[in-house]
Amino acid sequence: MGKLAITGGTPVRTKPFPSWPIRDEAVLEALKEVWESNVWGIGGGKVPEFERKFAEYVGVKYAVATTSGTVALQLALKAAGVGPGDEVIVPPYTFMATASSVLMCNAVPIFADIDPDTFNIDPQSVEEVITERTKAIIPVHIGGCPADMDAITEIARRHGLVVIEDCAQAHGAEWKGRKVGSLGDMGCFSFQSSKNLSAGEGGIVTTDDKELEEKVWSLHNCGRRKEGAWYEHNILGGNYRMTEWQAAVLLAQLPKLEEQTDIRDRNASYLARKLEGIEGIKPQRRDERVTKHAYHLFIFKFDDELFGVSRDRFIAALRAEGIPCSAGYNPLYRERMFQTDIYRCPVGCPYYKGQIDYSKLHLPNVEKACRQAVWIFQSVFLGTKEDMDDIAGAVEKVIENIDELR
């Protein structure tokens, strides 16, 4: 019998970590208010109240609540004028919505490689893929760690590009003291079930630009204008409105977000310091300009080449020790959606003058990251310092007994 739990030993931990979402009376009371109002959708007061308070929280003038983070990205792109023939630069280490939102605008995603240590889009790689067709950049604050927004906004300024922040994993994160969602032309957040602020589903677009806000608002509300008549439709929009139920849940949770973010940041930073001393384990690098990390994910690399053991085998061993973890993304350009009929349109349509074959794309940093990255989910970091000690102890135990996995 081995020392590792996966080979018959005793696990480091048997008690559960904090679960998600956190249910409390404040959420129930907020839902009761909607129930009693008898206004469950458009015309209620919860959605505009949430839009106002979330804009204040992020530090922008405007916010438009939507049905999802995916829709938020689509509407932001359309409001920015992205359409057929345009290219939008995105990272390949992200959820598919970052790129699929571009395709839904009949535009073409162009993948730039990631920084091998931060897992965020690499500004130098962004520079290398800019063409005369480039219209926008979508930096993703992966895991809740802000991308290099100084470099990205400077590149965008020089080339006349729109910057749309994908903040789906970064509620409360800060770059040089400013919250993400206030750094680009627009920011897009998700309130899907796993997110650090959640209503099951939902999203929001944030901006300081009144014209962009008006475009997003019209697009999300059937092409209407705020001052127009109900049956007056000025542009091609759709019904992408958030419900009063979702807004109520979010309003009940928003006052707790900053404290929860601080707890996650403190615990995860402590864990990162402990893991940094283990050879072959490398936590996500945090740029010194990141003044707050949201830690939707705690990401670290397992050096499979050094240990001669696959990352997936390591994850199985760590789970057996009682630590919830997963492997995360594959390179996004390898998904089947990029190998099929998009070559008819938008890639093959007459509006697009470029050439691209995603099947031939190989970006070395993301390829390696997808082979070595290990994720731990955000709710774990709402626990205690002792919980972090258990995680570090489990990683140390697996590494010390790595021969049992060979």
Secondary structure by P-SEA (a helix, b strand, c coil): ccccccccccccccccccccccccaaaaaaaaaaaaaccccccccaaaaaaaaaaaaaccccccccccaaaaaaaaaaaacccccbbbbbbccccccccaaaaaacbbbbbbbcccccccccaaaaaaaccccccbbbbbcccccccaaaaaaaaaaaabbbbbbccccccccccccccccccccbbbbbbccccccccccccccccccaaaaaaaaaaacccccccccccccccccccccccaaaaaaaaacccaaaaaaaaaaaaaaaaaaaacccccccccccccccccccccccccccccccccccaaaaaaaaaaaccccccccccccccccccccccccccccccccbbbbccccccaaaaaaaabbbbbccccccccaaaaaaaaaaaaaaaaaccccc
